[in-house]
């Protein structure tokens, strides 16, 4: 009998790491309609994928989406059962530690406890904020990240009680600016980081690096929405080559794909270097654009709430236009309007599902993911 429960993503990563397929990881902040569409597209393409939410999006109090690990797990499991698709994983994106002190570590451990209890099958430990910019050597710069990442991975492993799981770690803070531009991960930093983890018996499947991308929507200096064209492909390839040369069996996780033209992903991305691709804000944008037409009153109230709450902060940060403010801060309205977003008219839900389905098909094609699920099935059940 087919099992539609989420599968350990280490099977996905290990099976597909040299296949040229990129595994899509979807941050579905609003599940209603959208999740059904993505699951249906995955079934149509027979493509493995991950449902994920970051600590900021989904924590013990619901993050800014209103979803706790338990809610996310129950809702996505029900959708997988309804669609009858089996090759998906439930990933804890950006389990972030910015201080690395005992209080924060305890808070993160409590979150991991809830994620394990909810049946998560994959985890991303992100201690990239602990990079020591004053370190005199690469080892000194990365020491705290290595220490905290190792500690948290071992905690996950202990709590999973020998169950299989996928593992992502992060060496460079995504989208970080140092005043002169976006800071990018150097090949030697990636290698030093992974070797440091190896010495602690920590072996990740994928490594998130800083390579010019940024989370969320992208805007020009005038506040106009623009395509995500800043991903540095050559730097990504250089990091991947250094990792291979060092004999480390780890691939790249590409964050910040929202706004990246699919034809560029299909033709220019180094598919055998990049194994995981995160698509998050894109799905939120679908909801907002659909609400404009199908639920204009709800859309207007969400806009008004966002502007009232965040306009002052946004202006201080130099944001220039209302669409830019809504594009960057609108995610916070998800929890505020949770009940309404999960009680939309049936016609609205159908529209969301249809749009998400067609867009997900394009992503799966761009990621060269068609048929990847059958490859994993043969590995898991041989």
C-alpha positions as CSV (number, residue, x, y, z in Angstrom):
1,X,0.0,0.0,0.0
2,X,1.3,3.4,-1.0
3,X,2.3,5.6,2.0
4,X,1.6,9.3,1.5
5,X,3.5,10.4,4.6
6,X,6.5,12.8,4.2
7,X,9.7,10.9,3.4
8,X,13.2,11.6,4.8
9,X,14.8,14.0,2.4
10,X,18.3,12.4,2.7
11,X,16.9,9.8,0.3
12,X,16.0,12.6,-2.1
13,X,19.4,14.2,-1.8
14,X,21.5,11.1,-2.0
15,X,19.6,9.7,-5.0
16,X,19.5,12.8,-7.0
17,X,22.8,14.5,-6.2
18,X,24.4,13.7,-9.6
19,X,21.2,13.5,-11.7
20,X,20.9,17.1,-12.7
21,X,17.6,17.5,-11.0
22,X,17.1,20.3,-8.5
23,X,14.7,19.5,-5.6
24,X,12.2,22.4,-5.2
25,X,11.6,23.5,-1.6
26,X,8.4,25.5,-1.2
27,X,7.8,27.9,1.6
28,X,4.0,27.7,1.5
29,X,3.0,30.5,3.9
30,X,-0.6,30.3,2.9
31,X,-1.6,26.7,2.3
32,X,-5.2,27.2,1.2
33,X,-5.5,26.3,-2.5
34,X,-1.8,26.8,-3.2
35,X,-0.6,23.6,-1.5
36,X,-3.1,21.5,-3.4
37,X,-1.9,23.1,-6.7
38,X,1.8,22.3,-5.9
39,X,1.1,18.8,-4.8
40,X,-1.0,18.2,-8.0
41,X,1.9,19.5,-10.1
42,X,4.4,17.3,-8.3
43,X,2.2,14.3,-9.0
44,X,1.8,15.3,-12.7
45,X,5.6,15.6,-13.1
46,X,6.3,12.8,-10.7
47,X,8.8,15.2,-9.0
48,X,10.0,15.0,-5.4
49,X,9.7,18.3,-3.5
50,X,9.8,19.7,0.0
51,X,7.3,21.7,2.0
52,X,9.2,24.0,4.3
53,X,8.8,27.0,6.6
54,X,11.5,28.9,8.4
55,X,11.6,29.5,12.2
56,X,10.3,33.1,11.6
57,X,7.4,31.7,9.5
58,X,6.4,28.8,11.7
59,X,7.3,28.4,15.4
60,X,5.6,27.4,18.6
61,X,3.4,30.5,18.5
62,X,2.7,30.4,14.8
63,X,5.5,32.7,13.5
64,X,4.1,35.3,11.1
65,X,2.0,32.7,9.2
66,X,-0.1,31.5,12.1
67,X,1.2,27.9,11.4
68,X,2.8,25.9,14.1
69,X,4.8,22.7,13.3
70,X,1.8,20.6,14.3
71,X,-0.6,22.6,12.1
72,X,1.7,22.6,9.1
73,X,2.3,18.9,9.4
74,X,-1.4,17.9,9.8
75,X,-2.6,20.1,7.0
76,X,0.1,19.1,4.5
77,X,-0.3,15.4,5.3
78,X,-4.1,15.7,4.7
79,X,-3.4,17.4,1.3
80,X,-0.8,14.7,0.3
81,X,-3.4,12.0,1.2
82,X,-6.1,13.8,-0.8
83,X,-3.9,14.3,-3.9
84,X,-2.3,10.8,-3.5
85,X,1.3,11.9,-3.8
86,X,4.0,10.1,-1.9
87,X,7.5,11.6,-2.6
88,X,7.6,14.8,-0.6
89,X,9.4,15.9,2.5
90,X,8.6,18.1,5.5
91,X,11.6,20.4,6.0
92,X,12.4,22.8,8.9
93,X,13.8,25.7,7.0
94,X,16.2,28.2,8.6
95,X,16.3,27.0,12.2
96,X,18.1,30.3,12.9
97,X,20.5,31.1,15.7
98,X,21.7,34.7,15.8
99,X,23.3,34.8,19.3
100,X,24.3,31.3,20.1
101,X,23.8,31.8,23.8
102,X,22.1,29.3,26.1
103,X,18.8,31.0,26.1
104,X,18.5,31.0,22.3
105,X,19.8,27.4,22.1
106,X,17.0,26.3,24.6
107,X,14.4,28.1,22.5
108,X,15.6,26.4,19.4
109,X,15.7,23.0,21.1
110,X,12.1,23.5,22.1
111,X,11.2,24.2,18.5
112,X,13.1,21.1,17.3
113,X,11.2,19.0,19.8
114,X,7.9,20.2,18.3
115,X,9.1,19.6,14.8
116,X,10.3,16.1,15.6
117,X,7.0,15.4,17.3
118,X,5.1,16.7,14.3
119,X,6.9,14.3,12.0
120,X,9.4,16.5,10.2
121,X,11.7,14.6,7.9
122,X,14.4,17.3,7.2
123,X,16.1,20.1,9.1
124,X,18.2,23.2,8.2
125,X,20.4,24.6,10.9
126,X,21.3,28.2,10.2
127,X,24.0,29.7,12.4
128,X,25.4,31.8,9.6
129,X,24.8,35.0,11.6
130,X,27.5,33.8,14.0
131,X,30.2,34.5,11.4
132,X,33.0,36.4,13.2
133,X,33.9,39.3,11.0
134,X,36.9,40.2,13.2
135,X,38.4,36.7,12.9
136,X,42.1,36.8,11.7
137,X,41.7,33.4,9.9
138,X,38.9,31.6,8.1
139,X,38.9,29.1,11.0
140,X,38.4,31.9,13.5
141,X,35.6,33.5,11.5
142,X,33.7,30.2,11.3
143,X,34.4,28.7,14.7
144,X,31.2,29.7,16.4
145,X,29.1,28.7,13.5
146,X,30.7,25.3,13.4
147,X,30.3,24.9,17.2
148,X,26.6,25.8,17.3
149,X,25.7,24.0,14.1
150,X,27.3,20.8,15.4
151,X,25.6,21.1,18.7
152,X,22.1,21.6,17.1
153,X,22.6,18.8,14.6
154,X,23.5,16.4,17.3
155,X,20.4,17.5,19.2
156,X,18.3,16.7,16.2
157,X,19.9,13.3,15.7
158,X,19.3,12.4,19.3
159,X,15.7,13.5,19.2
160,X,15.1,11.6,15.9
161,X,16.2,8.5,17.7
162,X,17.9,6.9,14.7
163,X,15.2,7.9,12.2
164,X,16.5,9.0,8.8
165,X,16.4,12.7,8.0
166,X,17.8,15.2,5.6
167,X,20.3,17.9,6.7
168,X,21.0,21.4,5.4
169,X,23.5,23.8,7.0
170,X,24.4,27.4,6.2
171,X,27.9,29.0,5.9
172,X,27.0,32.5,4.6
173,X,24.1,34.8,5.6
174,X,21.8,35.0,2.6
175,X,21.5,38.6,1.3
176,X,24.0,40.1,3.8
177,X,25.4,43.5,2.9
178,X,28.7,44.9,4.3
179,X,28.2,48.5,3.0
180,X,30.0,47.7,-0.2
181,X,27.5,45.2,-1.6
182,X,26.3,41.6,-1.0
183,X,28.9,39.5,0.7
184,X,29.5,36.2,-1.0
185,X,30.7,32.9,0.3
186,X,34.3,32.2,-0.6
187,X,35.3,28.6,-1.7
188,X,37.7,28.3,1.2
189,X,35.0,29.3,3.7
190,X,32.7,26.6,2.5
191,X,35.5,24.0,2.6
192,X,36.7,25.1,6.1
193,X,33.1,25.0,7.4
194,X,32.3,21.5,6.1
195,X,35.6,20.1,7.3
196,X,35.0,21.6,10.7
197,X,31.6,19.9,10.8
198,X,33.1,16.6,9.6
199,X,35.5,16.7,12.5
200,X,32.4,16.8,14.7
201,X,30.9,13.8,12.9
202,X,28.3,16.1,11.2
203,X,27.6,15.3,7.6
204,X,25.1,17.6,5.8
205,X,23.5,16.8,2.5
206,X,23.4,20.4,1.2
207,X,25.1,23.7,2.1
208,X,23.3,27.0,1.8
209,X,25.8,29.7,0.6
210,X,25.6,33.5,0.0
211,X,26.0,33.9,-3.7
212,X,24.2,37.2,-4.5
213,X,20.6,36.2,-4.0
214,X,18.2,37.6,-1.4
215,X,15.0,36.4,0.2
216,X,11.7,37.8,-0.9
217,X,10.8,40.2,-3.7
218,X,13.5,42.3,-5.3
219,X,13.2,46.1,-6.0
220,X,15.3,48.7,-7.8
221,X,16.4,51.9,-6.2
222,X,13.1,53.6,-7.1
223,X,11.1,50.9,-5.4
224,X,10.0,49.1,-8.6
225,X,9.7,45.3,-8.6
226,X,12.5,43.6,-10.7
227,X,13.7,40.2,-11.6
228,X,16.1,38.3,-9.4
229,X,19.3,38.4,-11.6
230,X,22.0,38.8,-9.0
231,X,22.7,35.1,-8.4
232,X,26.5,34.7,-9.1
233,X,26.6,31.4,-11.1
234,X,30.4,31.4,-11.5
235,X,30.9,31.9,-7.7
236,X,28.5,29.1,-7.0
237,X,30.4,26.8,-9.4
238,X,33.7,27.8,-7.8
239,X,32.4,26.9,-4.3
240,X,31.0,23.6,-5.6
241,X,34.3,22.7,-7.3
242,X,36.2,23.5,-4.1
243,X,33.9,21.2,-2.1
244,X,34.4,18.4,-4.6
245,X,38.1,18.8,-4.7
246,X,38.3,18.6,-0.9
247,X,36.5,15.2,-1.1
248,X,33.4,16.4,0.6
249,X,30.1,14.9,-0.7
250,X,27.9,18.0,-0.3
251,X,25.9,19.9,-2.8
252,X,24.6,23.5,-2.9
253,X,21.2,24.8,-1.6
254,X,20.1,27.8,-3.6
255,X,18.0,30.2,-1.6
256,X,16.2,33.3,-2.8
257,X,14.8,32.1,-6.2
258,X,11.6,34.2,-6.1
259,X,11.8,36.5,-9.2
260,X,14.4,34.4,-11.0
261,X,13.2,33.8,-14.6
262,X,12.5,30.1,-15.1
263,X,14.2,30.0,-18.5
264,X,17.4,31.1,-16.8
265,X,17.1,28.4,-14.1
266,X,16.5,25.9,-16.9
267,X,19.4,26.9,-19.1
268,X,22.0,28.6,-16.8
269,X,21.8,27.1,-13.4
270,X,24.6,24.5,-12.6
271,X,22.1,21.7,-12.1
272,X,24.7,19.2,-10.9
273,X,26.1,21.6,-8.3
274,X,22.8,23.0,-7.0
275,X,20.6,20.2,-5.5
276,X,18.0,22.2,-3.6
277,X,16.2,25.3,-4.7
278,X,14.1,27.4,-2.4
279,X,10.9,29.1,-3.7
280,X,9.1,31.1,-1.0
281,X,7.7,34.6,-1.5
282,X,6.6,33.6,-5.0
283,X,3.7,31.6,-3.6
284,X,2.7,34.4,-1.3
285,X,2.6,36.7,-4.3
286,X,0.2,34.4,-6.0
287,X,-2.2,34.7,-3.1
288,X,-2.1,38.5,-3.0
289,X,-2.5,38.8,-6.7
290,X,-5.5,36.5,-6.7
291,X,-7.1,38.2,-3.8
292,X,-7.1,41.5,-5.7
293,X,-9.6,40.0,-8.2
294,X,-11.5,37.4,-6.2
295,X,-11.5,38.9,-2.7
296,X,-10.9,42.7,-3.2
297,X,-12.3,43.7,0.2
298,X,-10.0,41.3,2.1
299,X,-7.0,42.4,-0.1
300,X,-7.7,46.0,0.7
301,X,-7.9,45.4,4.4
302,X,-4.7,43.4,4.4
303,X,-3.0,46.2,2.6
304,X,-4.4,48.8,5.0
305,X,-3.2,46.8,8.0
306,X,0.3,46.4,6.6
307,X,0.7,50.0,5.8
308,X,-0.6,51.1,9.2
309,X,1.8,48.7,11.0
310,X,4.9,49.0,9.0
311,X,5.0,52.2,6.9
312,X,7.0,54.1,9.5
313,X,9.6,51.4,9.7
314,X,9.7,51.0,6.0
315,X,10.3,54.7,5.3
316,X,13.2,54.7,7.8
317,X,14.7,51.8,5.8
318,X,14.4,53.8,2.6
319,X,11.5,52.0,1.0
320,X,9.9,54.3,-1.5
321,X,6.7,52.9,-2.9
322,X,3.5,51.4,-1.4
323,X,3.9,48.2,-3.6
324,X,7.5,47.8,-2.2
325,X,6.3,48.2,1.4
326,X,3.5,45.7,0.8
327,X,5.8,43.3,-1.0
328,X,8.3,43.3,1.9
329,X,6.0,43.5,4.9
330,X,2.8,42.0,3.6
331,X,3.9,38.6,4.8
332,X,3.1,39.8,8.4
333,X,-0.6,40.1,7.5
334,X,-0.8,36.3,7.1
335,X,-1.3,35.6,10.8
336,X,-3.4,38.6,11.4
337,X,-5.9,37.5,8.7
338,X,-5.4,33.7,9.2
339,X,-9.1,32.8,9.7
340,X,-10.2,34.7,6.6
341,X,-7.4,33.3,4.5
342,X,-8.5,29.7,5.4
343,X,-12.2,30.4,4.8
344,X,-12.1,31.9,1.3
345,X,-14.8,31.4,-1.2
346,X,-14.6,28.1,-3.1
347,X,-14.1,29.9,-6.4
348,X,-11.1,31.8,-4.8
349,X,-9.6,28.5,-3.6
350,X,-10.0,27.0,-7.0
351,X,-8.3,29.9,-8.7
352,X,-5.4,29.7,-6.2
353,X,-5.0,26.0,-6.9
354,X,-5.1,26.5,-10.6
355,X,-2.5,29.2,-10.6
356,X,-0.2,27.4,-8.2
357,X,-0.5,24.2,-10.3
358,X,0.6,25.9,-13.5
359,X,3.4,27.8,-11.9
360,X,4.7,24.8,-10.1
361,X,4.8,22.9,-13.4
362,X,7.1,25.6,-14.8
363,X,9.4,25.3,-11.8
364,X,9.6,21.5,-11.9
365,X,10.5,21.8,-15.6
366,X,13.1,24.5,-15.0
367,X,14.6,22.4,-12.2
368,X,14.7,19.3,-14.5
369,X,12.8,17.4,-11.8
370,X,10.4,15.4,-13.9
371,X,10.6,11.7,-13.0
372,X,12.8,12.3,-9.9
373,X,10.2,10.7,-7.6
374,X,10.5,7.4,-9.4
375,X,14.3,7.5,-9.1
376,X,13.9,7.9,-5.3
377,X,11.2,5.1,-5.1
378,X,13.6,2.7,-6.8
379,X,16.3,3.7,-4.2
380,X,14.1,3.5,-1.2
381,X,12.2,0.3,-2.0
382,X,14.8,-1.8,-3.9
